[in-house]
């Protein structure tokens, strides 16, 4: 670009690890009301039997992606995103049914 055409544009880069953790944070925040994500570790959430099994399984996968020696790739993060969306849709449907 020239003549300042892109002067107001900001590019924000985020690692796949950070993206994976953000996906889980969204799930934990939405699917586990009253259970602040920032006050608990992934390991604590995985060990809590009051947390739904699908959320615990996603937490295990995110933990592996986040702490693995090799950084996750786009395909792994896409799979985590698919699983997170399914969990969120299920949680929302359960809340709608409860109304």
N, C-alpha and C positions, 0 to 999 in steps of 0.2 A: 504494500500500500504506500501511496505517496500523497503529498499535499495534506497530510493530517486526516485522511479519511477514516482511519481507525483510532484516532487519538483518544476517544472516550471509551474504548473497549478494554475490558480487563479480562485476562485469561487466568482462571483459577485451576491449578493442577492439584489433583488429589491422588494418593496412592491407592492401589486396589485394596490394600490392607485396611486403610481408613474407610474406604467405600463399604467394605464388608462389615466393619464394625458399625457404621452408620445405619446399614440395613437392619442389623439386629437391634440397635437402639430404637429405631422406629417401631419394630415389632414389640419389643418389651414395653415401650411407652404406651402403645395402643392396646395390646392384648393383655397387659397386666396392669390395669389401673390400680392406683394406690401402692404400687411397688416401684419406687423411684429407681431408675436404671443407674444413675450416677452414684447411688449409695451401695450398690452391690456389684460384685465381680461376675464375670461370665461363669466362673466355676461355682459360685454360690447359687446362681440362678439354675444351673444344671442339676445341683444337688437338692433343690427344693421340690418336693413331690407335689406341692400345690400348683406348681407351674405346669401347664399342659405339656404332654410328651413331645408334641411337634415343635414347641418353642424350645424345649430342652435340646432336642436333636439339632435344631438350627444353631443353637448356641455352641454345641460341640463342633459343628462344621465351621462356624465363624472363628472359634478359638483356634482350630487347626490352621485355617487360612491366615489368621492374624499373626500367630506365633511361629509358623513353620520357617525353616531355614530358607527355603525358596519362596519368593513372593508369589501370591496367587496370580493367575492370568485372567484375561477377560472372560473366558468360557466358564471358569469356576465361579467368578463373581456373578455372571449372568444366571447360573444355576442357583446360587444363593438368593439372588433377587427374585427368581421365579418362586422359590420356596417361601420367601418372606411375603410375597404378594398373596400366595395361597393361604397362609396363616392369617394375614390381615383380613382377607375377604371372609374367611370362616368366622373370625371373631366378630366381625361386623354383622354377619348374618345371624349369629347366635344372639347378639344384642337386639337386633330387630325382632327376632322370634320371641324374646323375653318381654317385649313391650306389649 
